[in-house]
């Protein structure tokens, strides 16, 4: 996946502005919806949490509020270790469809920027521990142990002597450390990892977390409610009674007496006597707590996720009374969303499970819950103006509003089949599709709904009309139906596939796109007389698609995938969504402003077409001419810098093209003040080859060549 940052090349003292902007950013739930795996505080106020989709959160007020820090990719982060407010390291892993690999990210400025480090490993990394800004150790799959003595500039492989997966590592000082893992393995070093010795643990349960109370006293926790204690620095271990049979994931001590453990099914254990006895304080039911950190006996934060229930979602909870009570730091809803409809960049509606309807009038900055009057899952929504909208869902549910959702009225559909999609072209004329080929039509705002003959028993998932006469419906087993007379006749079209189709978007009667299972994208420019397959670059299921004109469109689907085209689908580029959760629908109102929705309450927003700007600073240097410099380095992998200067305020457009002239990415498209700028463009998701970047500023146009070599 690609990302790029805009950074002003500073050669003058006057700095006028600074802002950060994400391509896709979370709107619900907040601060994120991604599951969290680890948490680390360096003092009572400052801490970081990391998780899935390379999520990094930071707090500077003890966990009351959290801000998102950007890395630009969606790899998993499993652990984080900070030694002070500036220096920290996060580790995790990735799967690129062919190979696994380890991820190490480093910051020296409190997370304002994170740098990818080279670890030389092809396995996931699970744990990391630094004792100072230079010396640290990471562990992971297949017994891998990595060591750095220069802040991660170089990582050296150490021999563990075993191929068991290692889950955690902890050093209490430069020399003394312990690593734990699968099969009850405990490894101990007293020489910074030059040698690791196996210590008998007395258990075969996987061990997940370590906490040094002091050099002699150590606690380890793991599967089956296992708690082990050592009083000799880890040479010998004694099993303690935890009172639970569930997996324990993390342990944290604030002094020699007071410690906490968290695990599966909301288990929260506490000791006040150094681990001799443990008291259970269940936080919840199905939640999995992955990490916990207390800064003093009263103030602590726990993180995790919930894969056990249908709603699921992030766990980020805070206590100020030692764990007696916990308060969620997450705002918003976590029910799954199925569909979204925006009328303009500000006004939109989202629908989903349990009859949920949310409405925004400010581009998703705030979302207001509306009363639907039903608990059936809602699958489709269509608005034709700010007032008139229709929602459809389970058991033949059709809801109608004429006041922007202030009130919703149930309409008589005449069916009990599940309804999946709806499309209105004006306040009067609309069509609904659903299970077993169900098609319903209204010409009176839904006062009456008339069944139409679809000619198929295949379930229909989506429908799109461009006017009252011309519409297309898609469904299972490659079904595409077309009408040119408002549904009086629905004619089957040849899709050329038996894959299930889930989304359809037409910008006029001729030009349309359909998406479906296994990354399928079909395109027509003749109203569906012919459909051609496009290269999506993914095998993930695609569930939603939205085009604003015949060129600009986005598709979303499994594992948080977002694809973007600016040339009618000739090329599709994968964007960084910031989540791995299934995205079910997307709605763009123009080429810049779009919203995607999906599982676990996910609402994502972009205001720049999904591209990723990291930061921008305005300065006072005044160049004398337009200059587009050669990128550096060149060849590059995976990133390169592009520098340009403008002598006067201009609308700047910088685009990247492949060797065939297909547009790959728009890096800049906005009014820029006089100055010199530098773009860092990341092309992680693109194949090796020749690419071109072009600067256009008024009548000034210049193009240069660059080579991506992987």
BELGI-V198937 format. One record per run of one state. SS is the DSSP state (a for helix, b for strand, c for the rest). FROM is the first residue (numbers start at 1). TO is the last residue. If there is no record, write none. Layout:
BEGIN
ss:SS from:FROM to:TO
ss:SS from:FROM to:TO
END
This chain:
BEGIN
ss:c from:1 to:3
ss:b from:4 to:8
ss:c from:9 to:14
ss:b from:15 to:21
ss:c from:22 to:24
ss:b from:25 to:28
ss:c from:29 to:29
ss:b from:30 to:30
ss:c from:31 to:35
ss:b from:36 to:41
ss:c from:42 to:46
ss:b from:47 to:51
ss:a from:52 to:54
ss:b from:55 to:59
ss:c from:60 to:66
ss:b from:67 to:69
ss:c from:70 to:75
ss:b from:76 to:82
ss:c from:83 to:87
ss:b from:88 to:95
ss:c from:96 to:99
ss:b from:100 to:107
ss:c from:108 to:114
ss:b from:115 to:117
ss:c from:118 to:124
ss:b from:125 to:130
ss:c from:131 to:135
ss:b from:136 to:140
ss:a from:141 to:143
ss:c from:144 to:144
ss:b from:145 to:148
ss:c from:149 to:155
ss:b from:156 to:158
ss:c from:159 to:165
ss:b from:166 to:171
ss:c from:172 to:176
ss:b from:177 to:181
ss:a from:182 to:184
ss:c from:185 to:185
ss:b from:186 to:189
ss:c from:190 to:196
ss:b from:197 to:199
ss:c from:200 to:206
ss:b from:207 to:212
ss:c from:213 to:217
ss:b from:218 to:222
ss:a from:223 to:225
ss:c from:226 to:226
ss:b from:227 to:230
ss:c from:231 to:237
ss:b from:238 to:240
ss:c from:241 to:247
ss:b from:248 to:253
ss:c from:254 to:258
ss:b from:259 to:263
ss:a from:264 to:266
ss:c from:267 to:267
ss:b from:268 to:271
ss:c from:272 to:278
ss:b from:279 to:280
ss:c from:281 to:287
ss:b from:288 to:294
ss:c from:295 to:299
ss:b from:300 to:306
ss:c from:307 to:312
ss:b from:313 to:319
ss:c from:320 to:326
ss:b from:327 to:328
ss:c from:329 to:330
ss:b from:331 to:331
ss:c from:332 to:336
ss:b from:337 to:342
ss:c from:343 to:347
ss:b from:348 to:352
ss:a from:353 to:355
ss:c from:356 to:356
ss:b from:357 to:360
ss:c from:361 to:367
ss:b from:368 to:370
ss:c from:371 to:377
ss:b from:378 to:383
ss:c from:384 to:388
ss:b from:389 to:393
ss:a from:394 to:396
ss:c from:397 to:397
ss:b from:398 to:401
ss:c from:402 to:408
ss:b from:409 to:411
ss:c from:412 to:418
ss:b from:419 to:424
ss:c from:425 to:429
ss:b from:430 to:434
ss:a from:435 to:437
ss:c from:438 to:438
ss:b from:439 to:442
ss:c from:443 to:449
ss:b from:450 to:451
ss:c from:452 to:459
ss:b from:460 to:465
ss:c from:466 to:470
ss:b from:471 to:475
ss:a from:476 to:478
ss:c from:479 to:479
ss:b from:480 to:483
ss:c from:484 to:490
ss:b from:491 to:492
ss:c from:493 to:500
ss:b from:501 to:506
ss:c from:507 to:511
ss:b from:512 to:516
ss:a from:517 to:519
ss:c from:520 to:520
ss:b from:521 to:524
ss:c from:525 to:531
ss:b from:532 to:534
ss:c from:535 to:541
ss:b from:542 to:547
ss:c from:548 to:552
ss:b from:553 to:557
ss:a from:558 to:560
ss:c from:561 to:561
ss:b from:562 to:565
ss:c from:566 to:572
ss:b from:573 to:575
ss:c from:576 to:582
ss:b from:583 to:588
ss:c from:589 to:593
ss:b from:594 to:598
ss:a from:599 to:601
ss:c from:602 to:602
ss:b from:603 to:606
ss:c from:607 to:612
ss:b from:613 to:619
ss:c from:620 to:626
ss:b from:627 to:628
ss:c from:629 to:631
ss:b from:632 to:632
ss:c from:633 to:635
ss:b from:636 to:636
ss:c from:637 to:638
ss:b from:639 to:646
ss:c from:647 to:649
ss:b from:650 to:658
ss:c from:659 to:662
ss:b from:663 to:672
ss:c from:673 to:674
ss:b from:675 to:682
ss:c from:683 to:688
ss:b from:689 to:697
ss:c from:698 to:699
ss:b from:700 to:708
ss:c from:709 to:710
END
